[in-house]
């Protein structure tokens, strides 16, 4: 029973970023009343159908009474209430204004005592690590790579020998490595994982984003952003011939199970600007609505940037507490912007009982 409640709370936090207390209370009530009725002879299937029907009615009613969170002031207010800090509310509101409501916002520890907001060049794409054993933070299940090298290829890596010379060169630098490839399988993946676990080197592998020609275009976008060369047969390049000069670099890369964020790529500013202009030209000339949508996505990834909230505090304990509060507030604010807000503390649920 406890495991079920824990799973409900965890899933609620993953989806909404808040509401774990309400989810726990509701779960306990459903289990208690459900068992009471089953013990009295009620049909369990009928009870389940009744619960599902009631949930649908409640959710529909909550959606109908939800108040939209549409402007900067409203966003700041939601974030301030969630974090119990007006200053945090202002940081989150400003960050969302600068990179968009769906933009990439990361939260890092500052080296000073002050919390500050910075917007840097960066990109996010929807591909996560190929093995959970590649994480550097087992609590949050994310892999943080500081000042990594980045290998980009449209090839599948199955034989570790294909990239062994390159791995040995990276190892000499004591810097981490991000591999973006069509796939990493065969003996290559377990070999990388084993060396990561042993502490030989810090490496994370992710699949290349997109499909077909769009995948090639997105890989080229990432390469230009990071100063890398895409290892592809189109350029007559083989993995075994790749050297350090072909690798890209970034100030930081964060990878979770679903996405990868590259912050401050080391690519040439003029090359990035030229790439953005090329995409803008394609946007003007395309007649396909689908192509236009994908081009706009690529343009946003290249030019949108990443907002970084750097958290400062007087002590390590205060720093970690503040960081958690900002993370929770950011998740709650995103959910509020997407779906609106209702009265908290279970009040809204009491109001829909009569429905």
N, C-alpha and C positions, 0 to 999 in steps of 0.2 A: 504493500500500500504506500509506504513512504517513498519507494522508488518511483511509483506512478506519479505522485504529487510532485516530486523533484523534476521528473521529465516534463510534466505540464508547465511548471514554472520556467524551466530552461527554454522550452520551445516558445513560450510566450515572450520571453526576453529576446530571443533570436529574431522573432518576427516583428514585434512591436517596440522592443527596447525598454518597455516599462510594463506595469500592470501585473507583476508577479504575485503581489499580495492578493489582489482580487481573484486572480486565477486559482491560487491556492485555496482561498475561502470557498469559491464556487465548486472546486473539485471535491473538497471535503463534504460539502452539503449534498452534492450529487451522489457520492458514494454512500453517505449515511442514509439518505432517504431511499436510495435505490435498494440497498441491502434490506432495509426495513420492509419495503413493499414485496421484495422477492421472498423474504422469510414468511410474510403473511399469505403467500400463494400467488402473487401476481406473475404474469408472463414476462420474463426478462426481455424478450424481443419487443414486446409491446412497450415496455418501459423505455427501451433504447429509442424506439421510433418516436415516442412522446418527447423525449429529451431533445432529439434532433429537430422536431417540429417547433418546439419552444425556443430553441436556440435561433432558428431561422427568423421567427417572429421578432425576437428580442434584438437581433442584429439589424434587421430591416428598420425597426423603430429607432434604434440608436443612430443609424445613418440619417434618418429623417430629421432628428432633432440636433444633430451635430452642427456646430458653428464653424464656418470656414476660417482658416488661419492664412490670410492672403497677403498681408503687408509686413514690412520690416518690424514695425512696433509690436504687432501681434506675435510674430515669431520670437522676438526678444522676451516678451512677457511669458510665453509658454516655456522657453528655455530657462528663464529666471526662476519660475515656480518649481520646475523639475529639479534644478540644481541648487535651489535656495540661495541664489546669488545673482543680483542684478548685473554685476560685471560679467559673469559667465554668459548671461542672457545676451548681452551686447556683443560679446565675442562671436557667439554662434550665429546671431542674426547677421552680423557683418560678414562672416565667412560665407553664409548661404547667399548673401547678396552678391558677393564677388565672384563666386564660382557656380551659382545657380543652385536651386533646391535639390537637384539630383547630382550636383557636382561632388568632386572628391574632397573630403575634409578629413585630415589625419590629426591625431593628438599625440604629441611627443613631450618628453620631459625636457625642460629648459635647464641650461647650465647656471642661470641666475635665479633670483628670488621672485622676479616679476613674470606674470603670465602675459604673453603677447601673441598677436596674430600676424602671420606672414603668408603671402601668396607667392608660390614658386612655380616654375615650369614643371609640368608633370603629366602623366597619362595613366589611365586605368583601363584594363581590358578584362573581359569575363572568362578568365581561365585560372584555375587554382593549382596548387601543388599536386604532383602525381603520386606522392606518398606522404601520409601523415607523419612518417618518421623524419621528414625533412624540417619540421617546425623547430623554431628556436625558443618559443614560449608555449609550453605544454598546457598552461592554464587557459590561455586565449586561443590556442591552436593556430598560431600565426608564425610565419618565418620572417624575421626582420634581418635584412642584409645591409650592413653599413659599408658604403663605398665599394660596391661590388663591380666585378667585370661581368659583361653580358654577352653570351654566345647566342647568335640568332641564325637559324637555318630552317629551310622548308623540307629538310630530309628527316627520315626516321632514324633514330639512333638505337641500334640493336646490339652492336658489337662495341664493347668498351675500348677495344684497340683503336677504333677510328678516332677517338678523342683523347687517348691516353697521353700523347706528346703534349697536347695543349693543357691537359689537367696538370701535368708535371710542371709546366711553366707557370701556371696560375698558383700552384702550391708554393713555389719559391717566393711569391709576393706576400703570402699569408693573408690574402684578401679573399672574400667569398665570391662565388660564381653563380649567376643565374643562367640557366639553359632554357631557351625558347625554341622548341623543335616541333616538327610535325607530330612526333610521338617519341617516347623513350621506353623501350620494352626489352624483351629478351634478357640477356645477361647484364645489359648496361644498367637497367634500373636498380636491381638488387645490389650491384657492385657500388653504385653511387650511394645508395642508402647505407650500406655496411660501412663505407668509409666516413660517411656523415656521423653515424652512431659512434664509431671509434674515435672521432675527433680528428681524423686525418685532414679533412678539409670541410668547409661549410659550403654545401651546394644545394640548390633548389632547382628542380626541373618542372616546367609547365608546358602544356600543349600550346601551339601557335593559335591565335584567335582567328575567327572567320573561316571561310571555306572557299576553295577554288581560287579564282582570280582576286577576289577580295582579300583572301588570306595573304597572297603575295603583296598586295598593296599595303595591308596593315603591317606586315613584317618590315616593309621598306620604311613606313612611317616611324616604327619603333627604332629602326636602325639609324635613321636621320636624327631622331631625337637624342639618341645615346652616343652617336659617333661610331656606330658599328658598320660592318659590311655583312650583308646577308650571304651566308654560305649556300649557294644554289647552283644547280647545273646550268641555269640560264646565263650565269656569268662564267661558266666553266670551272667552278670551284668545287673541291671535294673536302669533306670533313678532315681527312687525314693530313691535308695540306694547310689547314687553318693555323694561323699564328696569332700572337698577342695583338698585332696591329689590326686584326679583323674584329677584335672584341670591342664592344661598347662599354661605357661606364656611366654610373649615376651616383648621386650623393647617398641615396637610400632606395631600397626596394622592399615593399611589404607584400607578402603573399599569404592568403588564407585559402580555405578549401574551394572558394568560388571565384576569386579574383586576384589580380596582380596590380599593384600601384608602383609606378616608377616615378621617383621624385628627383628633379634637377638632373636630367640627362646631360651628358657632356658633349652633345652634338653642337655643330657650328651654328651660330645664330642666323647667319645668312642662308645657310642650307635649309634650316627649319622654316624661315620666312618664305623662301622660294617654294618649298613643298606646300605650304599653306596657300600660296597664290595659285599653284597648279590645281589644287583641289577646288578652289573658288571658281576657276575657269571651267572645270568639269561640271560644277554645279550649274553654271549658266547655260552650258551647251546640252546637258542631258534632257531627254524628254520622258524618261522613265521616273515615275513617282517613287518606286522602290529604290532605284539607284540614287535618287536625290536624297532620300532618307538616310541611306548608308553613307553617302558622301558628307552629309551634315554631321553624322555621328563621328566620322573620322576627323572632320574639321574641329569639332568641339574637343576631341581628345588631344589634338595637337596644340590648340590655341587656348583652351579653357583654363589650364593651370590647376594647381592643387593648393587648397588652403590648409595651412599648418598652424594649429593652435599649440604653442609651446607653453607648457604648464610650469610655473615656478612656485616655490614654497620655501619656508624657512627650515623645515625638517623633512627627512625622508618619509616619515609617516604621513605628514600633512600633504606632501607631494602626491603620494599614491592615493590618498583619500580624495584629493581634489581632481586627480586624473580620472578616477572612477566616476565621480559626480558629473564631470563634463561629458564623458562617454555616454552615461545614462541619459543625460539631458539632450545630447545630440540625437540619440536614437528616438527618444520621446518626441522631440521637435520634428524630426523627419516624418514620423507617423502622424503627428498632428497636422502638418502641412498637406500630407497625402489624403487624410480621411476626415479632418476636422476634430474639434474637441467637444466634450460633454462634461457635465459636473462630475467631479471625482469622488473617491471614497465610497463608491457603491450607490451614490445618490441617483445617478442616471438609471441604474438598474431598478431601483425602487420605483422610479417614475414610470417605467414601462411594464411593471407587473400587471396593471389593469388591462393592458392590451392583450 
